Amino acid sequence: MNFMPTPYTRLHRNRKPDIDSQRMYTLSEISKAVHGDLYLSGKVVPGINDLLIDSRRLIRTEHCLFIALVSERNNGHRYISELYEKGVRNFLVSEPLKKPGINYIIDLPEASFIHTVNTQLALQELAMWSRLHFRIPVIGITGSNGKTIVKEWLYQLLCSDFKIIRSPKSYNSQIGVPLSVWKMEPDHELGIFEAGISKTGEMELLEKIIRPTIGIFTNVGAAHDEHFIDKKQKVEEKLKLFQNSSLLIYCSDYPLISDILKESDDYRKLKTFTWSRYKKSDLRITRVEKTTGQSLIWADFHSGVISIKIPFTDEASIENAIHCWAFLLNLDKLGISGKDTPAKYIDFTPSLISKRVLALTPIAMRLELKEAINHCSLINDSYNSDINSLDIALDFLSQQNQHKKKTIILSDILQSGRNKEDLYNEIAGKLAFKKIDRLIGIGRDISKFPDKFQMSKLFYENTDEFLNHFPISTFQNETILLKGARLFEFEKISNILQQKAHETVMEINIDALIHNLNYYRSMLKPGTKTMAMVKAFSYGSGSFEIANVLQFHHVDYLAVAYADEGVELRKAGIRLPIMVMSPEEQSVDTILKFNMEPEIYNIRILRLLDEAIEKNHTSIQEEVRIHIKLDTGMHRLGFVETDIEELLIFLTGKPNFRIQSIFSHLAASEDPKEDEFSREQISKFYETSKKITQKLTYPVLLHVLNSAGVSRFPEAQMDMVRLGIGLYGIGCTKEEQNRLRNVSTLKSVITQIKKIKAGDSIGYNRMGKAIGDTIIAIVPIGYADGLSRRFGNGNGTLYVHGQPAPVIGNVCMDLTMIDITNIKPDNSYSSGNEMKETSMNIKEGDEVIVFDDDHPIGELASKIGTIPYEVLTSISRRVKRIYFHE
C-alpha cells in the first residue's frame, strides 16, 4: 500500500484557528445555519457554546441553547417554561410560538427563539455547519462492535501527544454524533468520533457531520440486522461514512467490506490499510500467544516481523487492539503533528508502540451504583476524568435521592489542554449548579484552586495521602461519586468504600429499564399517564434505586404492595404519588403519615381508613386520595357491581375522601385465547366505573391495562396504564420480547474446582452421581439466594465461558455444584488458516452466569415449570445489586 497524506490531513499545530480560542456563536449565526426564523427578546444575548436537549441535564444556563426535540416518546417543548424558570433564555423550537393557551413571546419576555421546521434536523445542520470551521484530521469509527473501545484506546494511546476531541461514552447516534462534534474547539488537533446506525439513510447525515479523514471499520456482526435486508446492505450503509475519507483501516477477514469497496465506484479514491489473520494483507497476523492476563501478537509487516503485547486475553480485546495497532503504524503517513512537536511528525517507532499498547487499560463502559459502607451509595466512575464525562457522571448523581448529602471525590482532570484556572473554575460552577455538598479533591492541580469551590472541601496531593489521613468512617448516609483518572488508582478507594458481600451479584441495567419504559410510552396516546409497579422490591430489581430512575423519567405514579415498601421510598426521597395495593389494618396510620394513597377494595378497609382519619393528625393530605378497585372477573380483591350502591352511600358526605382513580385487573391480557373474556372485562369495567363517576363532581383516572394489555388492547388505554413485568424486560409475545431489553443479570463465580472419580456421589442425599470421571465447579449461590431447589439434578443449567454447565446434585442453601466436564476448549489463532485448540483453562474465580441477555430468564423459568415473575422476585436481598448506566 502506498498512501500519501492529502492537503486536508496535513495540518500542524501552528495553524491559525478559524475562530476565537473560546468558540462562541451568535443566535443570528445559528439561525442562518439551521435555516430558522429568529425572534430576539431585545436583551443582550450572550454567545452560545452549550447545547441542551434534556431539561433534567442542565449544567449551566449561561451560553446555553435548549433544543426542543420531538420524538414519538417525548416532546421537548413541554419543558420550555420549566427551563425558563431555571434561567435558560435561548430556545430552538419547531412548534408555533403562539398557540391556544401559550404565547411564548409574551409569557417569557426575556427569552429568544429560533423557529425551525424540525429541531432534530436543525441540531444536525448546526453540527455540520460548526464542523466546517475546523480543518483538523478526524478519525471516524463504525462497525457492529468495539467502536467505543477502539475510540477510547486510541485516545489513551495518543492523548499525551495531541489535544483530542472525542465522543463522550458511546454517543454515536443521530443525536449523539452532532452533540459530540459540536464540542470541537479551535485548539483541538485531532478528532475521534464513532457512528452507529440502525436503519438505511442514517449514515449519510452522520458522514456530513463527522467528515472523517481517516476511517476504521471494526467488524461485521449481527447488531441491528433486523432493520436491513441482509448483512450486505448493512455494510453498504456503514461504509458511507468513509466515502470522502483518505484512508480506511479494516480487517479483510470480513469479506463483505472488501467486496463492496471493489464493486462501488464511490470508493475508487479511498486508500485502504488491511489486516488479517488468514490472508495476505498490509498487516498479516501470524500468531497470538495467550499467557496469564496478556496476549503476545505477532505479525508480518513490510516484509519484516513485528509484535506487540497487550494486557488482555479475550478475543474482542485482541481484535480492538489490532485496529489501534494498524492505525499507529500509519500515523507517520497521515501528516498529523502533535502538541509537543509543532513542525514535525511524531516518530511512532515499534518500541514506542509496544510500550503504549502494553499500558492500555480497561474501559469502564458504564457508571455503577453500589451499596457502600455506613448506609452510603457509591457511584464508581474511576477510569476516566475528562470534562464531558464529568457532566454525565454528575447527571447520574443528581438522579439519586436516597441521601440528602452528595459528595464527589474528584482527581485532576488530565490532558485537557486548557488553562487550569479556567478549567477548575468551570468545574466549580458545575458542582455548585448540581448542589454538590462536599468535594474531596485529589491531585496537585485541583489542590491549587480551593477558593474556586464554594462548598465543604478537602484536598490531597495523591490517593495514598487521602487514604492515610481521611477518616473513612465519617462517610455516613450520603451518595458518593468516585470520579478519577486511571493514574490516581481510585480502585483503592472503591475497594474500601464498597459494602462487602458474597460473590453472587445481580446487575441491573438502568438504560435497559429506560428503554423498556420508552417502548411502552411510544404506544400510548397523548396524555395517557403511566403507573410503574415497584412492588416486591421492584420485581427483585431494587427499591429506591429503581424508583429514582422512574421518578427522573417522569412516570406519573408508583405502586407498591404494602405500606412498608412505600415508606422505604418516601425515606429515600421519592416524591411521586404512591398507590398501596394491599393496605392492611395496622398500616392505615402509616399510609396517612407518609402521604400514600391506598387501594380500596371493600367497605371494611374504607371504614378503617375513615376511623384513622378521625383520630390521626399526622396526615399531610387535606384530602385522602383513594383508588377504587373493581372486580370485573379476576375474582381477587375488588368491589363487584352489586357493591357499588353501598360504596356510594358510604362516600356521601365524606369530604375527606377523594377518588383519585378507579381500576380493575385483566385476568389473561397476554393470552389470545382469552381475548373475548378480556374484552368482556373491559366492557364491564366501563359500565361499573360509570356508575361511580356520574355521581362525582371532579375527574377521575380510569385504568385497566397492564404491560401486556398496552400492546394488545390499545383501544382501552383510558387515562392511565400500569407497567409491571414489561418494564423489567419480559414481553408477552415473541415480537414484543424482541423489542424489549433484558434488565437483570444474575451471576456468580467459581469458588472451587474438583475432579470426581466415576461412581462418586455429589451433594446432599448423594443425589448427584458421577457417571464417568467428572470435573465439577462449586458456585456460591443456593436456594437462600433465590436459586430454587427445583433446578437441581440436571434440571437447571448455569453458563461458564458462555457454555452450558448442568447443575449436578441438589441445590444447597448457599452453594450449587455444576458439571464443567464437557465445556469445549477455547481457541487462539495460529500461523496457518486452521484454528488451533488450546486448554480452556477454567479457573477458580471465573464468572458463572445464571441468566443474562444471552440466556433469558424465561428459558430458565420454563425448566422448572414456573414464570419469570417467580424467579425474579425470589432473588434474595442478600444478593448484592449493582446498578449501571452505560
LINHU-V547158 format. One record per pair of residues at least 12 apart in sequence whose ideal C-beta (glycine too) atoms are under 8 Angstrom apart, sorted by the first residue. I is the first residue (numbers start at 1). J is the second residue. Records with the same first field share a line. If there is no record, write none. Layout:
I->J, J
//
This chain:
1->271, 272, 273, 282
3->246, 247, 271, 273, 330, 333
4->333
5->246, 333, 334, 335
6->213, 246
8->135, 213, 246
9->137, 213, 214, 246, 334, 335, 336
10->335
11->135, 136, 137, 189, 335, 336, 337
12->337, 342, 343
13->189, 337, 338, 339, 341, 342
14->342, 343
15->135
17->186, 187
18->133, 134, 135, 186
19->133, 186
20->186
21->185, 186, 187
22->49
23->49, 133, 184, 185, 186
24->46, 47, 48, 49, 63
25->47, 48, 49, 130
26->45, 47, 48
27->40, 45, 48, 65, 90, 112, 114
30->48, 65, 92, 114, 126
31->114
33->125, 126, 129, 130
34->92, 114, 116, 122, 125, 126, 129
35->116, 122, 125
36->92, 114, 115, 116, 122
37->114, 115, 116
38->112, 113, 114
39->97, 105, 112, 113, 114, 115
40->112
41->89, 109, 110, 111, 112
43->89, 110, 112
45->89, 90, 112
46->62, 63
47->63
48->63, 64, 65, 90
49->63
50->63, 64, 65
51->64, 65, 67, 123, 126, 179, 182
52->64, 65, 66, 67, 83, 88
53->66, 67, 69, 76, 123, 175, 179
55->76, 79, 82, 83
56->395, 398, 552
57->391, 395
58->83, 86, 88, 433
59->391, 394, 430, 433, 434
60->429, 430, 433
61->86, 87, 88, 89
64->88, 90
65->90, 91, 92
66->79, 80, 83, 88, 90, 91, 92
67->91, 92, 119, 122, 123
68->80, 91, 92, 93, 94, 95, 119
69->119, 120, 123, 175
70->94, 95, 119, 120
72->522
73->518, 521, 522
74->521
76->119
77->93, 94, 95
80->93, 104, 108, 111
81->107, 108
84->108, 110, 111
89->110, 111, 112
90->111, 112, 113
91->104, 111, 112, 113, 114
92->113, 114, 116, 119, 122, 123
93->113, 114, 115, 116, 119
94->115, 116, 117, 118, 119, 122
97->113, 115
120->174, 175
123->175, 178, 179
124->174, 178, 205, 208, 209
126->178, 182
127->177, 178, 179, 181, 182, 209
128->178, 208, 209
130->181, 182, 184
131->181, 184, 209, 210, 211
133->184
134->184, 186, 188, 191
136->184, 188, 189, 190, 191
137->189, 190, 191, 213, 214, 334, 335, 336
138->190, 191, 192, 193, 210, 211, 212, 213, 214
139->151, 154, 190, 191, 192, 193, 212, 213, 214, 215, 216, 327
140->193, 194, 195, 207, 210, 212, 214, 215, 216, 241, 242, 245
141->192, 193, 194, 195, 215, 216, 218
142->194, 195, 196, 197, 203, 215, 216, 217, 218, 238, 241
143->216, 217, 218, 219, 220, 221, 238
144->218, 219, 220, 221, 222, 223, 224
145->218, 219, 221, 223, 316
146->218, 219, 316, 319, 320, 323
147->170, 172, 194, 195, 196, 218
148->167, 169, 170, 172, 194, 363, 365
149->316, 317, 320, 363, 365
150->194, 216, 218, 320, 323, 324
151->166, 167, 192, 193, 194
152->166, 363, 384
153->320, 321, 324, 360, 363
154->192, 324, 327
155->192
156->356, 359, 360, 361
157->324, 328, 356, 357, 360
158->190, 338
159->414, 415
160->415
161->338, 339, 340, 341, 346
162->189, 190, 336, 338, 339
163->187, 188, 189, 190, 339, 415, 417
164->188, 189, 190, 191, 192, 415
165->180, 183, 184, 185, 188, 190, 191, 192
166->180, 191, 192, 193
167->180, 192, 193, 194
168->180, 386, 388, 389, 391, 392
169->365, 389, 392, 886
170->194, 196, 365, 886
171->194
172->193, 194, 195, 196
173->196
174->202, 205, 206
177->193, 195, 206, 209, 210
178->209
180->193
181->193, 209, 210
183->388
187->417
188->417
189->336, 337, 338, 339
190->336
191->210
193->210, 212
195->207, 210, 241
197->224, 237, 238
198->224, 227
199->224, 227, 228
200->227, 228, 233, 237
201->237
202->237
203->237, 238, 240, 241
204->240
206->241
207->240, 241, 242, 243, 244
210->241
211->244
212->241, 242, 245
213->245, 246, 247
214->245, 246, 247, 248, 249, 327, 334
215->241, 242, 245, 247, 248, 249, 250
216->248, 249, 250, 323, 327
217->238, 239, 242, 248, 249, 250, 251, 254, 257
218->250, 319, 320, 323
219->251, 254, 319
220->234, 235, 254, 256, 257
226->738
231->256
232->256, 260
235->254, 256, 257, 260
236->260, 264
239->257, 260, 261, 264, 267
242->267, 270
243->266, 267, 270
245->270
246->270, 271
247->270, 271, 272, 273, 330, 334
248->261, 267, 270, 271, 272, 273
249->272, 273, 274, 275, 323, 326, 327, 330
250->272, 274, 275
251->274, 275, 276, 319, 322, 323
252->274, 275, 276, 279, 281
253->276, 277, 278, 279
258->274
273->326, 329, 330
275->299, 322, 323, 325, 326
277->829
278->833
282->301, 326
283->299, 300, 301, 322, 325, 326, 329
284->299, 300, 301
285->297, 298, 299, 322, 829
286->298, 299, 300, 305, 831
287->829, 830, 831
288->318, 828, 829
289->828
290->313, 828, 838
291->313
293->311, 312, 313
294->309, 310, 311, 312, 313
295->309, 310, 312, 313, 317, 318, 321
296->308, 309
297->309, 310, 318, 321, 322, 325
301->329
306->350
307->354
308->321, 325, 353, 354, 357, 358
309->354, 357, 358
310->357, 358, 360
311->358, 359, 360, 361
312->360, 362
321->357, 360
324->357, 360
325->353, 357
328->348, 353, 356, 357
329->348, 353
331->346, 348
332->345, 346, 347, 348
339->417
361->383, 486
362->383
363->383, 384
364->380, 381, 382, 383, 384
365->886
366->884, 885, 886
367->379, 380, 381, 392, 393, 396, 884, 885
368->380, 381, 882, 883, 884
369->396, 400, 545, 882, 883, 884, 885
370->498, 499, 880, 882, 883
371->498, 499, 501, 880, 881
372->475, 480, 497, 498, 499
373->472, 473, 475, 496, 497, 498, 499
374->473, 475, 476, 477
375->476, 477
376->403, 475, 476, 477, 478, 479, 480, 497
377->400, 402, 403, 478, 479, 480
378->479, 480, 482, 494, 497, 498
379->393, 396, 397, 400, 479, 480, 481, 482
380->482, 494
381->393, 481, 482, 483
382->482, 483, 484, 486, 488, 490, 491, 493, 494
383->486
384->485, 486
385->410, 411, 412, 413, 414, 483, 484, 485
386->413, 415, 416
387->413, 416, 423, 426, 427
389->483
390->410, 413, 427, 430, 483
391->430
393->481, 483
394->408, 430, 431, 434, 436, 481
396->481, 885
397->434, 436, 479, 481
398->434
399->548, 549, 552
400->479, 548
401->544, 548, 551, 572, 573, 574, 575
402->479, 544, 545, 548, 572, 573
403->477, 478, 479, 573
404->478, 573
405->437, 438, 477, 478, 479
406->434, 435, 436, 437, 438, 478, 479, 481
407->436, 437, 438, 439, 440, 475, 478, 479, 480, 481
408->431, 436, 438, 439, 440, 480, 481, 483
409->440, 442, 466, 480, 481, 482, 483, 484, 490, 493
410->427, 439, 440, 441, 442, 446, 481, 483, 484
411->441, 442, 443, 446, 463, 483, 484, 485, 487, 488, 490
412->442, 443, 444, 445, 446, 485, 488
413->427, 445, 446, 485
414->485, 487
420->445, 448, 449
421->449
424->445, 446, 448, 449, 452
425->449, 452
427->452
428->449, 452, 453, 454
431->453, 455
432->453, 454, 455
436->455
437->455, 456, 478
438->455, 456, 457, 458, 478
439->453, 455, 456, 457, 458
440->457, 458, 459, 460, 466, 470
441->453, 457, 458, 459, 460
442->459, 460, 461, 462, 463, 466, 484, 488
443->461, 462, 488
444->461
446->459
447->459, 460, 461
458->470
462->488
463->488, 489, 490, 492, 493
464->492
466->493
467->492, 493, 496
472->496, 497
475->497
480->497
482->494, 497
499->880
501->878, 879, 880
502->780, 878, 880
503->748, 749, 751, 780
504->746, 747, 748, 749, 780, 781, 785, 879, 880
505->746, 747, 748, 879, 880, 881, 882
506->540, 541, 744, 745, 746, 747, 875, 879, 880, 881, 882
507->744, 745, 746, 747, 881, 882, 883, 884
508->541, 542, 545, 546, 743, 744, 881, 882, 883, 884
509->741, 742, 743, 744, 745, 884, 886
510->549, 883, 884, 885
511->741, 885, 886
512->729, 741, 742, 743
513->541, 546, 549, 727, 728, 743
514->549, 553
515->740, 741
516->726, 727, 728, 729, 740, 741, 743
517->530, 532, 550, 553, 555, 723, 727
519->726, 739, 740
520->707, 710, 711, 721, 723, 726, 727
523->710, 711, 714
524->710, 717, 721
525->714, 717
528->717, 718, 719, 720, 721
529->556, 557, 701, 703, 719, 720, 721
530->555, 556, 557, 720, 721, 723
531->555, 556, 557, 558, 559, 579, 703, 720, 721, 722, 723
532->550, 555, 557, 558, 559, 722, 723, 727
533->558, 559, 722, 723, 724, 727
534->546, 547, 550, 558, 559, 560, 565, 569
535->559, 560, 561, 562, 565, 581
536->561, 873
537->565, 873, 877
538->728
539->724, 725, 727, 728, 869, 872, 873
540->744, 786, 872, 873, 874, 875
541->728, 743, 744, 872, 881
542->881, 883
543->565, 568, 569, 572
544->568, 569, 572, 573, 574
545->881, 883
547->569, 572, 574, 576
548->572, 573, 574
550->576
551->574, 575, 576
555->576, 723
556->576, 577, 720
557->576, 577, 578, 579, 720
558->574, 576, 577, 578, 579
559->578, 579, 580, 581, 722
560->578, 579, 580, 581
561->580, 581, 582
562->580, 582, 584, 587
563->580, 583, 584, 587, 590, 591, 594, 596
564->587, 590
566->578, 580, 591, 594, 596
567->590, 594
570->594, 595, 596
577->597, 625, 660
578->595, 596, 597
579->596, 597, 598, 599, 627, 661
580->596, 597, 598, 599
581->599
582->599, 637
583->598, 599, 600, 605, 609
585->605, 608
588->608, 609, 612
589->612, 616, 618
591->609
592->612, 613, 616, 618, 619, 621, 624
593->616, 618, 619, 620
595->619, 620, 621
597->624, 625, 626, 627, 660
598->626, 627
599->626, 627, 629, 637
600->626, 627, 628, 629
601->629, 631, 637, 638, 639
602->637, 639, 643
603->643, 646, 647, 650
606->626, 647, 650
607->650
609->624, 626
610->654, 656, 657
613->656
623->655, 656, 657, 658
624->656, 657, 658
625->658, 659, 660
626->657, 658, 659, 660
627->659, 660, 661, 662, 663
628->647, 659, 661, 662, 663, 692
629->663, 664, 665
630->662, 663, 664, 685, 688, 689
631->664
632->664, 665, 681, 682, 684, 685, 688, 704
633->667, 677, 680, 681, 684
634->664, 665, 666, 667, 681
636->665
638->664, 665
639->688
641->684, 687, 688, 691
644->688, 691, 692
647->692
648->691, 692, 695
658->698
659->692, 696, 700
660->700, 701
661->700, 701, 702, 703, 719, 720
662->689, 692, 693, 700, 701, 702
663->702, 703, 704, 722
664->681, 685, 704
665->704, 706
666->678, 681, 682, 704, 705, 706, 709, 713
667->681
669->705, 706, 708, 709, 712, 713, 732
670->708, 712, 732, 733
672->712
675->712
678->709, 712, 713
679->713
681->704
682->704, 713, 716
685->702, 704
689->702
701->718, 719, 720
702->718, 719, 720
703->718, 719, 720, 721, 722
704->716, 718
705->717, 718, 721, 722
706->721, 722, 723, 724, 726
707->722, 723, 724, 725, 726, 727, 732
708->726, 732
709->721
710->723, 726
711->732, 733, 736
712->732
725->868, 869
726->740
727->743
728->743, 744, 872
729->741, 742, 743, 744
730->857, 858, 868, 869
737->858
741->853
742->852, 853, 856, 857
744->851, 857, 872
745->849, 851, 852, 853
746->781, 786, 849, 850, 851, 852, 875, 879
747->847, 848, 849, 850, 852
748->779, 780, 781, 847, 848, 850
749->779, 780, 844, 845, 846, 847, 848
750->777, 778, 779, 800, 842, 843, 844, 845, 846, 848
751->777, 778, 779, 780, 815, 844
752->777, 778, 844
753->775, 776, 777, 778, 820, 842, 843, 844
754->775, 776, 777, 778
755->773, 774, 775
756->770, 773, 774, 775, 776
757->770, 773
758->770, 771, 772, 773, 774
761->809
762->776, 808, 809, 817
763->792, 808, 809, 810, 812, 817
764->809, 810, 812
765->810
767->792, 793, 809, 810
768->793, 808, 809, 810, 817
772->821
773->821
774->808, 819, 821
775->819, 820, 821
776->808, 817, 818, 819, 820, 821
777->800, 805, 817, 818, 820, 842, 848
778->815, 816, 817
779->798, 815, 816, 817, 818, 848
780->814, 815
781->814, 815, 816, 848, 850, 879
782->811, 812, 813, 814, 815, 816
783->811, 812, 813
784->813, 814, 876, 878
785->814, 875, 876, 878, 879
786->871, 874, 875, 876, 879
787->811, 816, 850
788->811, 864, 866, 871, 874
789->810, 811
790->864, 866
791->807, 811, 816, 860, 863, 864
792->807, 809, 810, 811, 816
793->807, 808, 809, 810
794->806, 807, 808
795->807, 863, 864
796->811, 860, 863, 864
797->863
798->816, 818, 848, 849, 850
799->848, 849, 850, 855
800->818, 820, 823, 842, 846, 847, 848, 849
801->823, 826, 840, 842, 846
802->854
803->823, 824
805->818, 819, 820, 823, 848
806->818, 819
807->819
818->848
820->842
823->840, 842
824->840
825->837, 838, 839, 840
826->838, 839, 840, 841
851->871
857->871, 872
//
